[in-house]
Amino acid sequence: MRVLVALALASFAFATAATGRSAQRATYANPVLDADFPDPTVIRAPDGSYYGYATQTQRHGRWINIQVARSSDLVHWRYLGDALPAKPGWASAMQDFWAPHVQRAGSRYIMYYSAKPNGSNDQRGLCLGVAAGKSPAGPFADMGHALLCGPSFVDIDPMAFDDPVTGKHWLYWGSGFQPLKVQELGPDRMSFARGSHPVELVRPNGEKGPFPVLIEGSWVIRHGRYYYLFYSGDNCCGPKANYAVMVARSRSATGPFETLEHATGRPHSVVLQKNARWIAPGHNSIVTDAAGQDWIVYHAVEVRKPREKPTDELNTRRVMLIDRITWKGGWPEVDGPSTSPQPAPVL
């Protein structure tokens, strides 16, 4: 009997410990990647791993053009290095590589990104670049020329989307003080479809208008009967950082899109904004876990650590956070940025 009791107690202790470990695995706390990792795009690869890509940064005194990291659960990330180790020839003399988006296309992966070209001027401020690779981890090699160039920072933040209804491939981008745009991609996904033209989607309120005066960072998903366009504005960083995530929806991938503000009468279309710990949250991507739950992945600045180095500008250390999206009345809601342990994504 004593032996049986001892075995039962041992089994209970083991089960309790296992449950404790399981509970630890089942929660997370922001940030999930506590390093400068701006404008994050996260995709899920066929092997089940998640890959995250981000704007350039400096690590150990060396520039990383396009950052890449990998995770099995969206919570624990392993930094892999530079997904674009060789600068494109058209931007070889510059160090300005922003906001990558990666999409699987058959047996290869296509990366879209923003970069400042050699000899940039008022009419050629930033361009959209396209690169390809055989692995989601990279390396990616640029196709040899810019896809599109424009003044100032109008042509930035590309996001590719495969329409599950029509089968068409779309590229969203923009916009500075201009509207967000979309245009159909050709079969190679590295050029625009012949005869296609950009379509304007959501407009900011103008340089002197109320929030937002600039918008950027498009991300599109289809949920239910609608296409949802997530976007961010105003200033991402610096002393006047005032970033937030907004949303609009449409029955078509090319609009017209109705903003949350106009559809509901709310004072704005914001679904994710600053709190006491996190400021300037935005430039998001969205992934879905094994339980069908949607997660918003984004960057934000922690109030107590706004710089990577003392010499950096204020509010430029943008780390990666995640939070769950819930859907109510046909619109997404985000209870974040979260500041305490939360239930983790389901594997």
Backbone torsions as a table, in degrees:
resi	resn	phi	psi	omega
1	MET	NA	-44.3	-179.9
2	ARG	-59.8	-38.5	179.6
3	VAL	-64.0	-43.4	179.7
4	LEU	-63.1	-42.2	178.3
5	VAL	-62.1	-44.2	-179.4
6	ALA	-61.8	-42.6	178.7
7	LEU	-64.4	-40.5	179.0
8	ALA	-63.1	-43.3	178.8
9	LEU	-64.3	-40.6	179.3
10	ALA	-63.6	-42.6	178.8
11	SER	-63.3	-41.3	178.7
12	PHE	-62.9	-42.9	-179.6
13	ALA	-63.6	-42.2	179.1
14	PHE	-63.3	-44.6	179.9
15	ALA	-63.1	-40.2	179.0
16	THR	-63.7	-43.6	179.1
17	ALA	-64.0	-42.1	179.2
18	ALA	-63.1	-41.5	177.9
19	THR	-62.2	-39.5	178.1
20	GLY	-62.5	-43.2	178.1
21	ARG	-64.5	-40.4	179.0
22	SER	-62.2	-41.4	-180.0
23	ALA	-63.5	-38.1	178.4
24	GLN	-64.3	-40.0	179.8
25	ARG	-69.4	-23.8	-173.9
26	ALA	-87.6	4.0	177.3
27	THR	-128.3	164.2	175.8
28	TYR	-147.0	165.0	174.4
29	ALA	-138.5	138.4	177.6
30	ASN	-73.6	145.8	2.6
31	PRO	-84.1	154.2	177.4
32	VAL	-88.1	-18.7	172.4
33	LEU	-137.0	101.4	-171.9
34	ASP	-90.3	66.9	177.2
35	ALA	-158.5	162.5	-179.9
36	ASP	-62.0	112.0	-174.8
37	PHE	-147.0	68.3	-170.9
38	PRO	-75.8	154.6	172.0
39	ASP	56.1	52.7	-170.5
40	PRO	-73.8	132.8	167.3
41	THR	-110.0	130.2	177.3
42	VAL	-123.6	131.0	176.7
43	ILE	-128.0	160.5	175.4
44	ARG	-107.5	127.9	-178.7
45	ALA	-90.1	164.1	-179.6
46	PRO	-58.2	-24.7	179.1
47	ASP	-78.1	1.0	179.2
48	GLY	91.6	-10.8	179.3
49	SER	-80.2	151.3	173.2
50	TYR	-98.6	139.0	177.2
51	TYR	-119.7	132.6	179.3
52	GLY	-114.9	139.4	-178.7
53	TYR	-126.7	146.7	-175.4
54	ALA	-149.6	163.0	176.2
55	THR	-56.3	158.9	-179.1
56	GLN	-54.1	156.0	174.3
57	THR	-158.1	172.5	173.3
58	GLN	-107.0	133.1	175.9
59	ARG	-131.8	124.7	-180.0
60	HIS	53.0	39.9	176.9
61	GLY	77.7	8.1	-178.3
62	ARG	-122.1	140.1	179.0
63	TRP	-76.1	134.7	169.9
64	ILE	-108.4	116.7	-174.2
65	ASN	-67.0	-54.6	176.5
66	ILE	-131.5	116.4	-177.0
67	GLN	-77.2	149.3	175.6
68	VAL	-143.0	140.4	178.7
69	ALA	-141.2	162.6	-177.3
70	ARG	-132.6	147.5	179.3
71	SER	-147.5	150.6	175.1
72	SER	-96.8	-11.3	-172.0
73	ASP	-141.1	6.4	-177.6
74	LEU	73.1	-2.6	-175.6
75	VAL	-112.0	-44.7	-179.5
76	HIS	-105.0	121.2	-172.9
77	TRP	-117.9	139.9	174.4
78	ARG	-111.1	123.4	-178.2
79	TYR	-76.3	128.1	-176.6
80	LEU	-103.1	-21.8	177.8
81	GLY	118.3	-132.6	-172.0
82	ASP	-106.4	118.7	178.5
83	ALA	-80.4	-18.5	179.3
84	LEU	-126.7	68.7	-172.6
85	PRO	-66.4	-26.0	178.5
86	ALA	-107.5	121.2	178.0
87	LYS	-64.0	147.5	174.4
88	PRO	-67.8	150.9	-179.1
89	GLY	-58.6	-34.2	-177.0
90	TRP	-75.6	-7.7	177.0
91	ALA	-134.9	26.2	-173.4
92	SER	-67.4	-25.0	-178.0
93	ALA	-93.4	2.1	-174.6
94	MET	-112.8	166.5	174.6
95	GLN	-136.8	73.5	-176.9
96	ASP	-149.4	86.6	-176.5
97	PHE	-125.2	115.4	-168.4
98	TRP	-119.7	156.5	155.7
99	ALA	42.6	64.2	-179.6
100	PRO	-74.6	151.0	168.7
101	HIS	-132.8	133.3	-177.5
102	VAL	-119.5	139.3	-178.8
103	GLN	-138.1	136.7	175.6
104	ARG	-77.0	134.3	178.7
105	ALA	-135.3	90.8	-176.7
106	GLY	68.3	-121.8	-178.0
107	SER	-92.9	3.9	-179.8
108	ARG	-129.8	173.0	179.7
109	TYR	-123.2	137.0	-179.5
110	ILE	-109.8	130.8	176.4
111	MET	-111.0	129.7	173.3
112	TYR	-111.0	139.9	-177.2
113	TYR	-156.0	171.1	176.9
114	SER	-108.5	143.3	178.5
115	ALA	-153.8	152.6	175.6
116	LYS	-89.9	125.5	-176.8
117	PRO	-79.7	160.5	172.8
118	ASN	-57.8	138.5	178.7
119	GLY	67.2	30.0	-178.7
120	SER	-58.9	147.0	-179.7
121	ASN	-146.7	-167.1	-175.6
122	ASP	-61.1	-32.2	-178.2
123	GLN	-97.8	-3.7	-179.1
124	ARG	-139.0	65.5	-174.4
125	GLY	-79.8	-52.8	178.2
126	LEU	-140.2	154.0	-177.8
127	CYS	-129.0	160.8	170.3
128	LEU	-94.8	128.0	178.2
129	GLY	-112.1	158.6	178.7
130	VAL	-134.5	133.1	178.5
131	ALA	-135.8	161.5	-178.4
132	ALA	-134.3	153.5	177.8
133	GLY	-153.3	165.0	-178.9
134	LYS	-90.7	-15.1	-177.1
135	SER	-131.0	146.9	176.3
136	PRO	-64.0	-20.3	178.0
137	ALA	-80.9	-9.5	-175.8
138	GLY	87.9	-173.5	3.8
139	PRO	-76.6	151.1	175.1
140	PHE	-103.4	143.5	178.5
141	ALA	-119.0	130.0	-178.5
142	ASP	-64.6	150.7	-177.1
143	MET	-76.2	-6.7	172.6
144	GLY	109.4	-9.8	177.6
145	HIS	-156.5	157.9	179.4
146	ALA	-73.2	146.7	176.8
147	LEU	-75.9	-40.1	-175.8
148	LEU	-159.7	137.3	176.9
149	CYS	-127.0	154.6	179.6
150	GLY	-160.0	177.7	-178.0
151	PRO	-72.8	153.3	174.8
152	SER	49.7	-132.8	178.7
153	PHE	-116.9	48.4	178.0
154	VAL	-78.6	-43.3	-176.1
155	ASP	-97.5	83.6	-176.8
156	ILE	-139.3	173.6	167.8
157	ASP	54.1	59.3	179.4
158	PRO	-73.1	147.6	176.1
159	MET	-144.6	120.4	-179.3
160	ALA	-94.5	142.9	-176.4
161	PHE	-141.8	128.9	174.4
162	ASP	-94.3	116.9	-177.4
163	ASP	-74.0	115.7	-178.3
164	PRO	-69.7	-15.7	-178.7
165	VAL	-88.8	-49.0	-175.8
166	THR	-96.7	-18.3	-176.5
167	GLY	79.3	2.0	-179.8
168	LYS	-80.3	156.3	178.6
169	HIS	-107.0	129.0	-176.0
170	TRP	-121.6	147.9	172.6
171	LEU	-120.8	122.4	175.9
172	TYR	-101.8	146.8	176.4
173	TRP	-162.8	174.1	175.0
174	GLY	118.1	170.3	12.3
175	SER	-161.6	-3.2	-172.8
176	GLY	63.8	-127.6	179.1
177	PHE	-94.5	14.3	-179.1
178	GLN	-107.3	172.1	178.3
179	PRO	-74.0	154.8	168.9
180	LEU	-67.2	149.2	-176.4
181	LYS	-132.0	162.7	174.5
182	VAL	-142.3	145.8	176.6
183	GLN	-149.4	146.6	-178.8
184	GLU	-72.5	137.6	174.5
185	LEU	-90.9	152.0	176.4
186	GLY	-76.2	176.1	-178.5
187	PRO	-57.4	-30.0	179.7
188	ASP	-79.2	-11.3	-179.4
189	ARG	62.1	9.7	-179.9
190	MET	-115.1	7.0	176.9
191	SER	-150.5	162.7	177.2
192	PHE	-78.7	149.1	179.2
193	ALA	-61.7	140.3	-178.7
194	ARG	-59.9	130.9	178.6
195	GLY	83.3	-1.7	-179.5
196	SER	-82.7	159.9	179.7
197	HIS	-140.2	151.4	178.4
198	PRO	-67.3	141.7	177.7
199	VAL	-114.6	129.2	178.6
200	GLU	-78.7	139.3	-175.9
201	LEU	-112.4	-90.2	-177.6
202	VAL	-105.0	137.1	179.9
203	ARG	-105.0	147.3	169.5
204	PRO	-76.9	178.0	-178.3
205	ASN	-89.4	5.2	177.5
206	GLY	93.9	158.8	-173.3
207	GLU	-60.0	-26.2	-178.1
208	LYS	-111.7	7.6	-176.5
209	GLY	-89.0	-179.2	175.9
210	PRO	-72.4	171.7	180.0
211	PHE	-54.6	135.5	-4.8
212	PRO	-95.4	142.4	177.7
213	VAL	-90.5	-16.2	171.4
214	LEU	-143.5	149.9	180.0
215	ILE	-136.4	155.9	-176.8
216	GLU	-168.4	-175.1	171.0
217	GLY	66.2	50.8	-179.7
218	SER	-63.8	142.4	168.2
219	TRP	-146.4	125.4	-174.6
220	VAL	-117.7	136.2	171.6
221	ILE	-134.7	161.0	170.0
222	ARG	-107.8	127.8	179.6
223	HIS	-136.8	119.5	-176.0
224	GLY	63.5	-128.0	-177.5
225	ARG	-93.3	-0.2	-172.2
226	TYR	-118.5	156.8	166.1
227	TYR	-99.9	130.3	-179.0
228	TYR	-110.4	127.6	178.8
229	LEU	-107.1	110.5	174.4
230	PHE	-94.7	140.9	179.4
231	TYR	-153.3	166.7	-174.4
232	SER	-128.2	160.1	176.1
233	GLY	176.2	164.3	-4.4
234	ASP	-85.8	-109.4	-175.0
235	ASN	-67.2	128.8	-178.1
236	CYS	-72.5	-29.3	-168.3
237	CYS	-161.2	-177.5	-177.8
238	GLY	85.7	-178.4	-176.7
239	PRO	-59.8	-27.4	-178.8
240	LYS	-105.4	29.2	-179.6
241	ALA	-57.5	127.8	-176.8
242	ASN	-149.7	42.3	-174.7
243	TYR	-74.7	151.6	173.7
244	ALA	-162.1	158.2	178.5
245	VAL	-100.3	133.7	178.6
246	MET	-121.5	171.0	-177.1
247	VAL	-146.8	149.3	173.2
248	ALA	-140.9	164.0	-179.4
249	ARG	-141.1	159.4	-178.3
250	SER	-154.4	161.6	174.2
251	ARG	-83.3	-9.2	-177.5
252	SER	-130.9	150.6	179.0
253	ALA	-66.1	-19.3	-178.9
254	THR	-109.2	13.0	176.3
255	GLY	87.0	-173.0	6.4
256	PRO	-72.1	143.1	179.5
257	PHE	-97.7	135.6	175.6
258	GLU	-104.5	125.5	-179.3
259	THR	-74.2	157.7	176.2
260	LEU	-57.3	-38.0	179.2
261	GLU	-60.3	-49.0	-176.9
262	HIS	-73.0	-31.5	-177.3
263	ALA	-75.3	-30.8	-172.3
264	THR	-115.0	-12.2	-177.5
265	GLY	82.4	8.7	177.1
266	ARG	-70.4	161.2	-177.1
267	PRO	-71.2	-15.3	178.8
268	HIS	-158.7	176.3	-177.6
269	SER	-106.6	19.1	-173.8
270	VAL	-74.1	134.7	173.8
271	VAL	-119.4	-8.3	177.6
272	LEU	-149.1	121.9	-177.9
273	GLN	-144.3	175.9	-172.8
274	LYS	-64.9	159.1	169.8
275	ASN	-140.2	-165.5	-173.6
276	ALA	-66.4	-27.9	-177.9
277	ARG	-98.3	-37.1	-173.7
278	TRP	-118.0	130.8	176.6
279	ILE	-120.2	160.4	175.5
280	ALA	54.0	48.0	177.0
281	PRO	-75.4	138.8	177.9
282	GLY	167.8	-164.5	-173.6
283	HIS	47.9	72.2	-169.0
284	ASN	-97.8	162.5	161.5
285	SER	-125.7	169.9	-178.4
286	ILE	-134.3	133.2	176.6
287	VAL	-130.1	158.7	-179.5
288	THR	-117.5	133.3	-177.9
289	ASP	-87.9	-175.7	-174.8
290	ALA	-66.5	-19.6	178.8
291	ALA	-92.7	4.5	-178.9
292	GLY	81.6	11.4	179.2
293	GLN	-84.7	137.0	179.3
294	ASP	-90.7	140.0	-179.6
295	TRP	-126.7	135.0	175.4
296	ILE	-96.7	127.8	179.5
297	VAL	-111.8	128.9	-172.3
298	TYR	-156.7	170.7	174.7
299	HIS	-105.7	158.9	175.0
300	ALA	-156.9	164.2	179.4
301	VAL	-107.5	126.9	177.2
302	GLU	-80.2	127.6	-174.0
303	VAL	-56.0	-37.6	-176.0
304	ARG	-82.4	-7.1	177.7
305	LYS	-144.9	75.2	-173.7
306	PRO	-85.1	-5.2	-178.8
307	ARG	-131.8	150.0	172.9
308	GLU	-78.6	-42.6	178.2
309	LYS	-127.3	153.4	-179.1
310	PRO	-58.0	-26.0	-177.8
311	THR	-85.9	-6.8	-179.4
312	ASP	-72.6	156.2	175.1
313	GLU	-66.2	153.3	179.4
314	LEU	-60.8	143.0	174.9
315	ASN	58.5	48.9	177.6
316	THR	-120.7	-4.3	175.5
317	ARG	-90.9	96.7	-174.5
318	ARG	-104.8	110.9	-176.4
319	VAL	-100.6	166.8	-172.8
320	MET	-98.4	132.7	179.1
321	LEU	-125.4	160.4	171.4
322	ILE	-134.8	151.2	172.2
323	ASP	-152.7	154.0	-176.3
324	ARG	-80.3	142.6	173.8
325	ILE	-97.9	132.8	170.1
326	THR	-113.8	156.0	-176.7
327	TRP	-117.4	124.2	-179.8
328	LYS	-137.7	125.3	178.0
329	GLY	61.7	29.0	178.7
330	GLY	82.0	12.7	180.0
331	TRP	-134.0	149.6	178.4
332	PRO	-80.4	146.8	173.8
333	GLU	-131.1	143.7	-180.0
334	VAL	-129.9	122.1	176.5
335	ASP	-92.5	78.5	-174.8
336	GLY	-164.2	179.6	1.6
337	PRO	-64.6	130.5	-177.7
338	SER	-72.3	145.5	-177.7
339	THR	-120.8	5.8	179.6
340	SER	-138.2	166.9	179.4
341	PRO	-55.4	138.3	-177.1
342	GLN	-129.3	156.8	172.6
343	PRO	-58.1	133.1	-173.9
344	ALA	-82.9	162.3	173.0
345	PRO	-56.7	150.1	-179.1
346	VAL	-88.2	132.3	-179.4
347	LEU	-93.9	NA	NA
